[in-house]
Amino acid sequence: MNYESYRISGREESMMTSSEKKVTDFFRRILDISGALFFFFVFGVLFLCVWMLVIISTGRPAIYKHKRVGKNGKEFFCLKFRSMVVNSDQVLKELLERDVEARREWESTFKLKSDPRVTRFGRFIRKTSLDELPQFWNVLKGEMSLVGPRPVVHQELDRQYGDHRAFYIAVRPGLTGLWQISGRSDVTYTERIQLDVQYVKNRSLINDIKILFKTVKVVFVTKGSY
């Protein structure tokens, strides 16, 4: 997996002075706020429709919140439309206790390809990334950015990232990122970490905009999501 294929001309932030980084961070925040407000203004009806369909299909709550690690290691509640059964934690616990293969997969990737917790409508909103729409609110609050490493839990960060942990907590987690446009769940976790490290090392506003445009294409293809 090579980051070079996603790069275009633009000065990387690792080469900037502290003053230049502050200016870049300011404009990135403007981009984040503008993008989130644009979404709620243009796709507000879609947001409400998904909200209602989750409630109709599986009941309340429609939005699921879970602690994730943000910039500088600060925790925040990452929002998603609920795609799983209400008692998903109990279902997962029972599955991992009786299924060795599922436990091995979970310990390796923190994901399950055949996840019994996911509802029928949940599979659809996951496949189309509609479950992640509430994270635009995280972006508005400044807990996330439009582009960055995908948010992870502390256990995942400590176990999987190791010496690369500093790269993850150096920036805000993103609504999308290199992992999203590189195959998502078709990419191994080691490759995902490499993509996060390469993104932070080569971070620039121009590259972020390029990733945003590529994300639109990936969402319509829906490849690598489960």
N, C-alpha and C positions, 0 to 999 in steps of 0.2 A: 504494500500500500504506500503510495508516494504522494506527498503533499504537493509536489511541484506541479502536478496536473491540474491543481485547483488555483494556482497562483496567477496573478496578473500584476502589471506594474503598479508600484506603490511602495512607499517607504515603510519598512517594518518598524514596529514600536520598540523593539529591542535596540534599535540604532538611534532612538530619539533621546533628547535631553529631558530632564524632569519637567521643564516648562512645556515642552512640546507634547509630552504625554498627558499633561493636565488639559491642554487644549483639545487633544484627541479624545480624551475621556468625556469632556464636555459635549463634543459633537456626537459621540457615540450615545450619550444619554439622551440627547435631542432626538437622535434616530430611533432609539428605543421607545420614547414617549410618543413620538409621532406615529410610529408603526402600530403601537398598541391602540392608540386612539382611533387611527384609521380602521383598524380591524373592528372595534366595537361599533363604529359609526356605520360601516359598510355591511358587516356580517352579524350585526346584533340580532337580527331575526333568526339567522341560522343558529346562533348560540342559544337562543330561547327555545327553538325547536328541539335541539338535542337535549337540553335540560328537561323539557316536558316528556320526551320519548323515553329517557332513562327512568323517570318517575313512573310512567305508564307501564313500562316493561318489567321493572324490578322493584319499584317502590322508592322510598326515600332512604337516605339522602341521595341527591343527584350528583353532588360533588364530593369527591374523596380527597382528604388532605393527609399528607404524610411528611414527616420530618426528613429534610435533605440537608446536605452540607453546602453552604454558600461560600462567597468570597471571604478570605481570611479565616475559614473554618467555622464561620457563624452559621448556626442552624436556622432554617426557616420552614414554614409549611408550604410544600409544593402542591399545587392544586391540579386535579384532573376530574373529568367526568367519570363517575364510577362505572367501570366496565366489568366488575366482578360481583359475585354474590355478597350479601351483607356480612355474612360470617366467614369471610375469606381467610382470615388468620387461622381460624380453627380448622377449616378445610385443608389449608396448606400444612398445618402441623400434623394432622392425621395422615395425609398423603406421604409426607417425608418419613414418617415413622414406619410405614408399611411397604414403601416402594424404594428399593435401593437405587435403581436407575434414576428415578426422579430426584432423589436426594443428591446423587452425584452431579446431575445436571444443574441443580439449584446452587450447590456449593461452588460450582465452576463459573456460572454465568449470572446467577441471581435471576434467572428466567426459566420458564418451562414452555417448550414448544406446544405440548398438549396439556394446557393448563385447565383443570376441571373447575377452577374458580371463575373463569371467564364466562359471562352469559352470552346468549346468541346475539343480542344487540351490541354487547360489549365487544365481540369479535369484529363486528362491522366498524365501530368507531375507532377501534385500535388499528384496523387495516387501513383506514382512511385518515388516521391521525387526528380525528375529531375529538378524541378523548383529551387531547392536550390543549384545547382551546382556552380553558380557564387559566392557563399559565400566562396569558396576556395580562392578567391582573397582577401576577407576580412580577412581570416586567414593569408595569406601571408603578408598582411599589418600590422598585429598585432592588428587588431581591434576585431577579434574573435579568438577563439581557436577551435581545433577539437572537444573538449568535454567541456560542460558547460551548464548553463541554456540557454534556447532558448531566443533570443533577443526580447525585448518588447518595446513599446512606452512609453513615460512619463506618459500619462494618465492611461495606463494599470498598470504601476508600482505603481503609487500613489494610485489608487483606489483599486487594488487587493492585492498588497503585504503588505501594511500597515507596521506593526512592523517588518516584515521580509525583508524589502527593503534593509537593510544593507548587508544581505547575497547575494542578487542578484548582487549588485554593487561591491562586494569584489573580484569578478573574471571576466574574460572575458566571454562574451556570447559564446555559443558553436554551432558548426554546428550540433552536436548531443548531447544527454544527457540522463538522466534517464527518462525524459518524453517521449522521442522518442522511447525508448525500452519498455515502460510500457503501450502502447496503444494509445499514442498521444491524438487525439481528443475524444477517448472513455473515457479518464480520466477527472474527474471534475477539474475545475480550482483550487479549494482548495487542491485537491490531487496533482496537478501539482506544486503548491507552496511548499507543504510539501516535494516533491521529490527534488526540487531545494535546499531547506534548508538542507536536509539530505545529498545531494551530496556535498555541500560546507563544511559541518561539517566533513564529512568522506573522503574528497578529497585526492587522492593519484595517482601517475603515473600508478601504477599497476591497480587500479580501472578504470582509464581512458582507458587503453588498453582493459580491459574486456568489457567496454561499447562499444568501437569501433567495436569489434568482434561481439557483439550482434546486433549492428546496421545493419551490413551486412545482417544478417538473417531477421531482421524486414523489411528492404527495399524490399526484395524479397517477403515477405508475404503481404506487403502493407496494413496492418491492422491499422485501426484507423486514416487514413489520408483522409482529404477532404478539 
